[in-house]
Amino acid sequence: MPTHISQRETQFRYFDKLLDGPVWKGRKILDFGGNVGGFLSGSEDRVDHNDYWCLDVTRGAIQQGQSRFPQANFVFYNRFSSYFNPNGIRNLPVPDLGVRFDIIMAFSVFTHTHRTEMLELVEQLRQKLSPGGVLAFTFSDPSYDRSLTDPSQPFGSGLIRVSECLRANLSPEIAVAAETASYARWCVGVDDVLYLEPGDELCQQNWVAKPYESYCSYFTADYIASLFPEATVRFPVSPEWQHCCLIRNTV
């Protein structure tokens, strides 16, 4: 059974830039899908650890994060994910942590969910914001040239190179499908199969999935803007290549 432990420690710099350098101390922060708390690793002393909550579907990551940052709050979220938690509970609501959050972040979470699941979870997270709070989540735009913000990516890299996430060498047929998908509003890659704008039958919460199968989702920036018309969509900041959607609680 694989344990998905993230080595990423660039999340703080990413969100600090896209949120225009907010004051982090004294703010209640939820890192939705924060794994081992890589956000804290990059924050130095700018975040109060006891005001930080990490909610993740990988039990081993939560245990490791709590060990690394004993003053922070790490909570296992036993929700089903074919890749990260195949034995989890389908449609499990986001738990009430007894806190209203000033900042909720989700880095590379909705890159692994169906559109329907994303919409449901975003709405649940919005209900957990404090007045004036902000929800910031990332997404992958299949038409974005990743080399613009990540010099390690070849010029013109986009969905065809993203298809490496599908864990397969591209056949001519898949390459054509990937190129076609660059013109779609959104798509899902499951292992080596690419689905363009699939219906709810492909939503992980409804269908029979193979344990630990790859499930990667891509949404164009324009489509995300149409789904969340009250939001602000920001371009990636180096060295990342994921866009960010910002939704503020104006209450």
HELIX and SHEET records of a PDB file:
HELIX    1   1 GLN A   11  LEU A   18  1                                   8    
HELIX    2   2 GLY A   38  SER A   41  1                                   4    
HELIX    3   3 HIS A   49  ASP A   51  5                                   3    
HELIX    4   4 ARG A   59  ARG A   68  1                                  10    
HELIX    5   5 PHE A  110  HIS A  112  5                                   3    
HELIX    6   6 ARG A  115  ARG A  126  1                                  12    
HELIX    7   7 ARG A  146  LEU A  148  5                                   3    
HELIX    8   8 LEU A  159  VAL A  162  1                                   4    
HELIX    9   9 SER A  163  LEU A  166  5                                   4    
HELIX   10  10 PRO A  172  ALA A  181  1                                  10    
HELIX   11  11 ASP A  200  LEU A  202  5                                   3    
HELIX   12  12 ALA A  221  LEU A  227  1                                   7    
SHEET    1   A 7 ASN A  73  PHE A  76  0                                        
SHEET    2   A 7 TYR A  52  ASP A  56  1                                        
SHEET    3   A 7 ILE A  29  PHE A  32  1                                        
SHEET    4   A 7 PHE A 101  ALA A 106  1                                        
SHEET    5   A 7 LEU A 129  PHE A 139  1                                        
SHEET    6   A 7 HIS A 243  ARG A 248 -1                                        
SHEET    7   A 7 THR A 232  ARG A 234 -1                                        
SHEET    1   B 3 VAL A 193  LEU A 196  0                                        
SHEET    2   B 3 TRP A 186  VAL A 190 -1                                        
SHEET    3   B 3 TYR A 215  PHE A 219 -1                                        
END                                                                             
